[in-house]
Amino acid sequence: MKTLNYTISTDYPKLPIISKTIINTINPHSYCVSKKDDSFAKALQSSDFLLPDGIGIVWASKFLNKKQIIKIAGFDIFLFLMKDLNETSGSCFFLGASQKTLNLIKQKAAKEYPNVKVNCFSPPYKAKFTEEDSTEMCNKVNEFKPDVLFVGMTAPKQEKWVYDFQSQLDSKVICSIGAVFDFYAGVVERPSQFWIKLGLEWLPRFLKEPKRLAERNLISTPKFILEVFSFKLRGKGFL
Protein backbone atom coordinates (compact mmCIF):
# COMPACT_ATOMS: atom_id res chain seq x y z
CA MET A 1 0.00 0.00 0.00
CA LYS A 2 1.38 3.38 -1.06
CA THR A 3 1.71 5.97 1.72
CA LEU A 4 3.82 9.15 1.42
CA ASN A 5 5.45 7.68 -1.72
CA TYR A 6 6.59 4.58 0.18
CA THR A 7 5.08 1.13 -0.30
CA ILE A 8 4.21 0.05 3.25
CA SER A 9 3.66 -3.64 4.00
CA THR A 10 0.37 -4.26 5.79
CA ASP A 11 1.15 -7.68 7.29
CA TYR A 12 3.96 -10.03 8.25
CA PRO A 13 5.92 -11.77 5.46
CA LYS A 14 4.46 -15.05 4.26
CA LEU A 15 6.60 -18.04 5.24
CA PRO A 16 8.54 -19.98 4.18
CA ILE A 17 10.67 -17.49 2.26
CA ILE A 18 12.61 -19.06 -0.61
CA SER A 19 14.48 -16.23 -2.35
CA LYS A 20 16.49 -13.47 -0.68
CA THR A 21 14.17 -11.06 1.07
CA ILE A 22 15.02 -7.67 2.57
CA ILE A 23 12.91 -6.51 5.53
CA ASN A 24 13.13 -2.96 6.86
CA THR A 25 10.96 -0.80 9.09
CA ILE A 26 9.90 2.83 8.84
CA ASN A 27 8.72 5.35 11.42
CA PRO A 28 8.17 9.12 11.27
CA HIS A 29 11.77 9.89 12.18
CA SER A 30 13.31 7.55 9.60
CA TYR A 31 10.91 8.99 7.02
CA CYS A 32 12.15 12.51 7.75
CA VAL A 33 15.79 11.39 7.67
CA SER A 34 15.22 9.69 4.31
CA LYS A 35 13.99 12.97 2.80
CA LYS A 36 17.50 14.38 3.35
CA ASP A 37 19.42 11.18 2.59
CA ASP A 38 18.91 9.78 -0.91
CA SER A 39 20.87 6.61 -0.16
CA PHE A 40 18.68 5.86 2.82
CA ALA A 41 15.52 6.57 0.83
CA LYS A 42 16.67 4.21 -1.90
CA ALA A 43 17.42 1.49 0.65
CA LEU A 44 13.95 1.79 2.17
CA GLN A 45 12.17 1.95 -1.19
CA SER A 46 13.95 -1.19 -2.38
CA SER A 47 12.76 -3.24 0.61
CA ASP A 48 10.73 -6.35 -0.12
CA PHE A 49 8.84 -5.62 3.10
CA LEU A 50 8.77 -2.15 4.65
CA LEU A 51 6.99 -2.53 7.97
CA PRO A 52 5.13 0.29 9.79
CA ASP A 53 7.18 0.56 12.99
CA GLY A 54 5.51 3.60 14.48
CA ILE A 55 2.03 4.78 15.39
CA GLY A 56 2.65 7.80 13.15
CA ILE A 57 2.84 5.59 10.05
CA VAL A 58 -0.35 3.79 11.10
CA TRP A 59 -2.08 7.16 11.52
CA ALA A 60 -0.80 8.43 8.16
CA SER A 61 -2.16 5.35 6.40
CA LYS A 62 -5.60 5.84 7.91
CA PHE A 63 -5.62 9.61 7.33
CA LEU A 64 -4.38 9.49 3.73
CA ASN A 65 -5.66 6.13 2.46
CA LYS A 66 -8.59 5.46 4.81
CA LYS A 67 -6.98 2.09 5.52
CA GLN A 68 -6.36 0.72 9.00
CA ILE A 69 -3.07 -1.12 9.28
CA ILE A 70 -1.31 -2.62 12.28
CA LYS A 71 1.95 -1.42 13.71
CA ILE A 72 4.70 -4.05 13.28
CA ALA A 73 7.71 -3.05 15.34
CA GLY A 74 11.20 -4.38 14.80
CA PHE A 75 10.76 -6.45 17.96
CA ASP A 76 7.55 -7.96 16.55
CA ILE A 77 9.15 -9.13 13.31
CA PHE A 78 12.12 -10.45 15.30
CA LEU A 79 9.86 -12.63 17.48
CA PHE A 80 7.85 -13.70 14.43
CA LEU A 81 10.95 -14.89 12.58
CA MET A 82 12.55 -16.53 15.63
CA LYS A 83 9.35 -18.51 16.29
CA ASP A 84 9.37 -19.76 12.71
CA LEU A 85 13.06 -20.65 12.85
CA ASN A 86 12.48 -22.60 16.06
CA GLU A 87 9.65 -24.56 14.45
CA THR A 88 11.74 -25.36 11.37
CA SER A 89 15.12 -25.87 13.10
CA GLY A 90 16.52 -22.93 11.17
CA SER A 91 19.48 -20.65 11.79
CA CYS A 92 20.10 -16.96 12.34
CA PHE A 93 23.04 -14.60 12.57
CA PHE A 94 23.23 -11.39 14.61
CA LEU A 95 25.41 -8.71 13.04
CA GLY A 96 25.94 -5.64 15.19
CA ALA A 97 26.15 -4.50 18.83
CA SER A 98 28.91 -5.24 21.33
CA GLN A 99 30.23 -8.72 22.01
CA LYS A 100 28.75 -8.52 25.51
CA THR A 101 25.29 -7.85 24.09
CA LEU A 102 25.67 -10.62 21.52
CA ASN A 103 26.67 -13.10 24.23
CA LEU A 104 23.52 -12.23 26.17
CA ILE A 105 21.44 -12.69 23.03
CA LYS A 106 22.93 -16.13 22.38
CA GLN A 107 22.33 -17.23 25.97
CA LYS A 108 18.70 -16.09 25.95
CA ALA A 109 17.98 -17.49 22.47
CA ALA A 110 19.39 -20.88 23.50
CA LYS A 111 16.75 -21.07 26.25
CA GLU A 112 13.78 -19.58 24.40
CA TYR A 113 14.48 -20.98 20.92
CA PRO A 114 16.48 -24.19 21.50
CA ASN A 115 16.06 -25.44 17.93
CA VAL A 116 17.60 -22.35 16.34
CA LYS A 117 21.29 -22.40 15.46
CA VAL A 118 22.71 -18.98 16.37
CA ASN A 119 25.93 -17.19 15.50
CA CYS A 120 27.03 -13.58 15.66
CA PHE A 121 29.70 -10.98 14.97
CA SER A 122 30.42 -7.61 16.53
CA PRO A 123 31.66 -5.21 13.82
CA PRO A 124 33.96 -2.26 14.60
CA TYR A 125 32.22 0.63 16.31
CA LYS A 126 32.67 3.48 13.85
CA ALA A 127 30.59 5.88 11.80
CA LYS A 128 31.64 4.38 8.47
CA PHE A 129 33.04 0.95 7.67
CA THR A 130 36.10 0.49 5.51
CA GLU A 131 36.05 -1.92 2.59
CA GLU A 132 38.06 -4.35 4.73
CA ASP A 133 35.50 -4.08 7.55
CA SER A 134 32.60 -4.86 5.24
CA THR A 135 34.44 -7.76 3.62
CA GLU A 136 35.07 -9.31 7.03
CA MET A 137 31.44 -8.81 8.03
CA CYS A 138 30.20 -10.50 4.85
CA ASN A 139 32.67 -13.35 5.30
CA LYS A 140 31.53 -13.97 8.88
CA VAL A 141 27.90 -14.18 7.74
CA ASN A 142 28.65 -16.35 4.72
CA GLU A 143 30.70 -18.85 6.70
CA PHE A 144 27.55 -19.58 8.70
CA LYS A 145 24.99 -19.24 5.85
CA PRO A 146 22.04 -18.29 8.09
CA ASP A 147 18.40 -18.54 7.10
CA VAL A 148 17.90 -15.11 8.68
CA LEU A 149 20.45 -12.34 9.13
CA PHE A 150 19.49 -9.80 11.79
CA VAL A 151 21.36 -6.49 11.43
CA GLY A 152 21.51 -4.14 14.40
CA MET A 153 23.67 -1.10 13.68
CA THR A 154 21.05 1.70 14.03
CA ALA A 155 19.32 3.52 11.19
CA PRO A 156 20.17 4.69 8.60
CA LYS A 157 23.56 2.98 8.78
CA GLN A 158 22.20 -0.57 8.84
CA GLU A 159 19.74 -0.18 5.96
CA LYS A 160 22.32 1.52 3.74
CA TRP A 161 24.92 -1.14 4.50
CA VAL A 162 22.50 -3.95 3.70
CA TYR A 163 21.48 -2.23 0.46
CA ASP A 164 25.12 -1.95 -0.61
CA PHE A 165 26.14 -5.51 0.32
CA GLN A 166 22.98 -7.61 -0.02
CA SER A 167 24.26 -9.32 -3.15
CA GLN A 168 27.34 -10.47 -1.23
CA LEU A 169 25.42 -11.91 1.72
CA ASP A 170 24.41 -15.57 1.77
CA SER A 171 21.13 -15.42 3.71
CA LYS A 172 17.51 -15.98 2.72
CA VAL A 173 16.23 -13.11 4.85
CA ILE A 174 18.04 -9.92 5.87
CA CYS A 175 16.22 -7.93 8.53
CA SER A 176 17.43 -4.62 9.99
CA ILE A 177 16.10 -4.24 13.53
CA GLY A 178 18.43 -1.79 15.31
CA ALA A 179 17.58 -1.39 18.99
CA VAL A 180 15.99 -4.84 19.17
CA PHE A 181 19.43 -6.31 19.91
CA ASP A 182 19.60 -4.28 23.14
CA PHE A 183 15.96 -4.95 24.02
CA TYR A 184 16.24 -8.71 23.61
CA ALA A 185 19.56 -8.88 25.45
CA GLY A 186 18.06 -6.91 28.33
CA VAL A 187 20.70 -4.18 28.05
CA VAL A 188 17.91 -1.64 27.44
CA GLU A 189 14.42 -2.15 28.82
CA ARG A 190 11.64 -1.97 26.27
CA PRO A 191 8.53 -0.02 27.38
CA SER A 192 5.75 -2.17 28.81
CA GLN A 193 2.72 -3.42 26.89
CA PHE A 194 0.68 -0.70 28.60
CA TRP A 195 2.52 2.01 26.64
CA ILE A 196 2.76 -0.08 23.47
CA LYS A 197 -1.01 -0.67 23.35
CA LEU A 198 -1.63 3.05 23.84
CA GLY A 199 0.61 3.81 20.87
CA LEU A 200 2.98 5.65 23.19
CA GLU A 201 5.97 3.31 23.20
CA TRP A 202 8.15 6.31 22.36
CA LEU A 203 7.24 8.26 25.50
CA PRO A 204 9.04 6.24 28.23
CA ARG A 205 12.10 5.99 25.99
CA PHE A 206 12.11 9.75 25.44
CA LEU A 207 11.75 10.46 29.17
CA LYS A 208 14.73 8.18 29.88
CA GLU A 209 16.94 9.61 27.13
CA PRO A 210 15.59 13.07 26.27
CA LYS A 211 18.87 14.41 24.88
CA ARG A 212 19.49 11.48 22.52
CA LEU A 213 15.89 11.28 21.34
CA ALA A 214 15.11 15.00 21.18
CA GLU A 215 15.48 15.28 17.40
CA ARG A 216 13.38 12.17 16.83
CA ASN A 217 10.48 13.29 19.02
CA LEU A 218 10.59 17.08 19.08
CA ILE A 219 11.67 17.81 15.51
CA SER A 220 10.90 14.85 13.26
CA THR A 221 7.44 14.15 14.68
CA PRO A 222 6.05 17.68 14.04
CA LYS A 223 7.67 17.68 10.59
CA PHE A 224 6.06 14.34 9.80
CA ILE A 225 2.62 15.56 10.86
CA LEU A 226 2.96 18.61 8.61
CA GLU A 227 4.17 16.36 5.78
CA VAL A 228 1.06 14.18 6.07
CA PHE A 229 -1.24 17.22 6.02
CA SER A 230 0.68 18.55 3.02
CA PHE A 231 0.06 15.29 1.13
CA LYS A 232 -3.61 15.44 2.08
CA LEU A 233 -4.12 19.04 0.94
CA ARG A 234 -1.66 19.36 -1.96
CA GLY A 235 -0.94 15.78 -3.01
CA LYS A 236 2.73 16.20 -2.25
CA GLY A 237 4.99 16.80 0.74
CA PHE A 238 7.04 19.81 1.69
CA LEU A 239 10.20 18.08 2.95
C-alpha positions as CSV (number, residue, x, y, z in Angstrom):
1,M,0.0,0.0,0.0
2,K,1.4,3.4,-1.1
3,T,1.7,6.0,1.7
4,L,3.8,9.2,1.4
5,N,5.4,7.7,-1.7
6,Y,6.6,4.6,0.2
7,T,5.1,1.1,-0.3
8,I,4.2,0.1,3.2
9,S,3.7,-3.6,4.0
10,T,0.4,-4.3,5.8
11,D,1.1,-7.7,7.3
12,Y,4.0,-10.0,8.2
13,P,5.9,-11.8,5.5
14,K,4.5,-15.1,4.3
15,L,6.6,-18.0,5.2
16,P,8.5,-20.0,4.2
17,I,10.7,-17.5,2.3
18,I,12.6,-19.1,-0.6
19,S,14.5,-16.2,-2.3
20,K,16.5,-13.5,-0.7
21,T,14.2,-11.1,1.1
22,I,15.0,-7.7,2.6
23,I,12.9,-6.5,5.5
24,N,13.1,-3.0,6.9
25,T,11.0,-0.8,9.1
26,I,9.9,2.8,8.8
27,N,8.7,5.3,11.4
28,P,8.2,9.1,11.3
29,H,11.8,9.9,12.2
30,S,13.3,7.6,9.6
31,Y,10.9,9.0,7.0
32,C,12.2,12.5,7.8
33,V,15.8,11.4,7.7
34,S,15.2,9.7,4.3
35,K,14.0,13.0,2.8
36,K,17.5,14.4,3.4
37,D,19.4,11.2,2.6
38,D,18.9,9.8,-0.9
39,S,20.9,6.6,-0.2
40,F,18.7,5.9,2.8
41,A,15.5,6.6,0.8
42,K,16.7,4.2,-1.9
43,A,17.4,1.5,0.6
44,L,13.9,1.8,2.2
45,Q,12.2,1.9,-1.2
46,S,14.0,-1.2,-2.4
47,S,12.8,-3.2,0.6
48,D,10.7,-6.4,-0.1
49,F,8.8,-5.6,3.1
50,L,8.8,-2.1,4.6
51,L,7.0,-2.5,8.0
52,P,5.1,0.3,9.8
53,D,7.2,0.6,13.0
54,G,5.5,3.6,14.5
55,I,2.0,4.8,15.4
56,G,2.6,7.8,13.1
57,I,2.8,5.6,10.0
58,V,-0.3,3.8,11.1
59,W,-2.1,7.2,11.5
60,A,-0.8,8.4,8.2
61,S,-2.2,5.4,6.4
62,K,-5.6,5.8,7.9
63,F,-5.6,9.6,7.3
64,L,-4.4,9.5,3.7
65,N,-5.7,6.1,2.5
66,K,-8.6,5.5,4.8
67,K,-7.0,2.1,5.5
68,Q,-6.4,0.7,9.0
69,I,-3.1,-1.1,9.3
70,I,-1.3,-2.6,12.3
71,K,2.0,-1.4,13.7
72,I,4.7,-4.0,13.3
73,A,7.7,-3.1,15.3
74,G,11.2,-4.4,14.8
75,F,10.8,-6.5,18.0
76,D,7.5,-8.0,16.5
77,I,9.2,-9.1,13.3
78,F,12.1,-10.5,15.3
79,L,9.9,-12.6,17.5
80,F,7.8,-13.7,14.4
81,L,11.0,-14.9,12.6
82,M,12.5,-16.5,15.6
83,K,9.4,-18.5,16.3
84,D,9.4,-19.8,12.7
85,L,13.1,-20.6,12.9
86,N,12.5,-22.6,16.1
87,E,9.6,-24.6,14.4
88,T,11.7,-25.4,11.4
89,S,15.1,-25.9,13.1
90,G,16.5,-22.9,11.2
91,S,19.5,-20.6,11.8
92,C,20.1,-17.0,12.3
93,F,23.0,-14.6,12.6
94,F,23.2,-11.4,14.6
95,L,25.4,-8.7,13.0
96,G,25.9,-5.6,15.2
97,A,26.2,-4.5,18.8
98,S,28.9,-5.2,21.3
99,Q,30.2,-8.7,22.0
100,K,28.7,-8.5,25.5
101,T,25.3,-7.8,24.1
102,L,25.7,-10.6,21.5
103,N,26.7,-13.1,24.2
104,L,23.5,-12.2,26.2
105,I,21.4,-12.7,23.0
106,K,22.9,-16.1,22.4
107,Q,22.3,-17.2,26.0
108,K,18.7,-16.1,25.9
109,A,18.0,-17.5,22.5
110,A,19.4,-20.9,23.5
111,K,16.7,-21.1,26.2
112,E,13.8,-19.6,24.4
113,Y,14.5,-21.0,20.9
114,P,16.5,-24.2,21.5
115,N,16.1,-25.4,17.9
116,V,17.6,-22.4,16.3
117,K,21.3,-22.4,15.5
118,V,22.7,-19.0,16.4
119,N,25.9,-17.2,15.5
120,C,27.0,-13.6,15.7
121,F,29.7,-11.0,15.0
122,S,30.4,-7.6,16.5
123,P,31.7,-5.2,13.8
124,P,34.0,-2.3,14.6
125,Y,32.2,0.6,16.3
126,K,32.7,3.5,13.9
127,A,30.6,5.9,11.8
128,K,31.6,4.4,8.5
129,F,33.0,0.9,7.7
130,T,36.1,0.5,5.5
131,E,36.1,-1.9,2.6
132,E,38.1,-4.3,4.7
133,D,35.5,-4.1,7.6
134,S,32.6,-4.9,5.2
135,T,34.4,-7.8,3.6
136,E,35.1,-9.3,7.0
137,M,31.4,-8.8,8.0
138,C,30.2,-10.5,4.9
139,N,32.7,-13.4,5.3
140,K,31.5,-14.0,8.9
141,V,27.9,-14.2,7.7
142,N,28.7,-16.3,4.7
143,E,30.7,-18.9,6.7
144,F,27.5,-19.6,8.7
145,K,25.0,-19.2,5.9
146,P,22.0,-18.3,8.1
147,D,18.4,-18.5,7.1
148,V,17.9,-15.1,8.7
149,L,20.5,-12.3,9.1
150,F,19.5,-9.8,11.8
151,V,21.4,-6.5,11.4
152,G,21.5,-4.1,14.4
153,M,23.7,-1.1,13.7
154,T,21.0,1.7,14.0
155,A,19.3,3.5,11.2
156,P,20.2,4.7,8.6
157,K,23.6,3.0,8.8
158,Q,22.2,-0.6,8.8
159,E,19.7,-0.2,6.0
160,K,22.3,1.5,3.7
161,W,24.9,-1.1,4.5
162,V,22.5,-4.0,3.7
163,Y,21.5,-2.2,0.5
164,D,25.1,-2.0,-0.6
165,F,26.1,-5.5,0.3
166,Q,23.0,-7.6,0.0
167,S,24.3,-9.3,-3.2
168,Q,27.3,-10.5,-1.2
169,L,25.4,-11.9,1.7
170,D,24.4,-15.6,1.8
171,S,21.1,-15.4,3.7
172,K,17.5,-16.0,2.7
173,V,16.2,-13.1,4.9
174,I,18.0,-9.9,5.9
175,C,16.2,-7.9,8.5
176,S,17.4,-4.6,10.0
177,I,16.1,-4.2,13.5
178,G,18.4,-1.8,15.3
179,A,17.6,-1.4,19.0
180,V,16.0,-4.8,19.2
181,F,19.4,-6.3,19.9
182,D,19.6,-4.3,23.1
183,F,16.0,-4.9,24.0
184,Y,16.2,-8.7,23.6
185,A,19.6,-8.9,25.5
186,G,18.1,-6.9,28.3
187,V,20.7,-4.2,28.1
188,V,17.9,-1.6,27.4
189,E,14.4,-2.1,28.8
190,R,11.6,-2.0,26.3
191,P,8.5,0.0,27.4
192,S,5.7,-2.2,28.8
193,Q,2.7,-3.4,26.9
194,F,0.7,-0.7,28.6
195,W,2.5,2.0,26.6
196,I,2.8,-0.1,23.5
197,K,-1.0,-0.7,23.3
198,L,-1.6,3.0,23.8
199,G,0.6,3.8,20.9
200,L,3.0,5.7,23.2
201,E,6.0,3.3,23.2
202,W,8.1,6.3,22.4
203,L,7.2,8.3,25.5
204,P,9.0,6.2,28.2
205,R,12.1,6.0,26.0
206,F,12.1,9.7,25.4
207,L,11.8,10.5,29.2
208,K,14.7,8.2,29.9
209,E,16.9,9.6,27.1
210,P,15.6,13.1,26.3
211,K,18.9,14.4,24.9
212,R,19.5,11.5,22.5
213,L,15.9,11.3,21.3
214,A,15.1,15.0,21.2
215,E,15.5,15.3,17.4
216,R,13.4,12.2,16.8
217,N,10.5,13.3,19.0
218,L,10.6,17.1,19.1
219,I,11.7,17.8,15.5
220,S,10.9,14.8,13.3
221,T,7.4,14.2,14.7
222,P,6.0,17.7,14.0
223,K,7.7,17.7,10.6
224,F,6.1,14.3,9.8
225,I,2.6,15.6,10.9
226,L,3.0,18.6,8.6
227,E,4.2,16.4,5.8
228,V,1.1,14.2,6.1
229,F,-1.2,17.2,6.0
230,S,0.7,18.6,3.0
231,F,0.1,15.3,1.1
232,K,-3.6,15.4,2.1
233,L,-4.1,19.0,0.9
234,R,-1.7,19.4,-2.0
235,G,-0.9,15.8,-3.0
236,K,2.7,16.2,-2.2
237,G,5.0,16.8,0.7
238,F,7.0,19.8,1.7
239,L,10.2,18.1,2.9
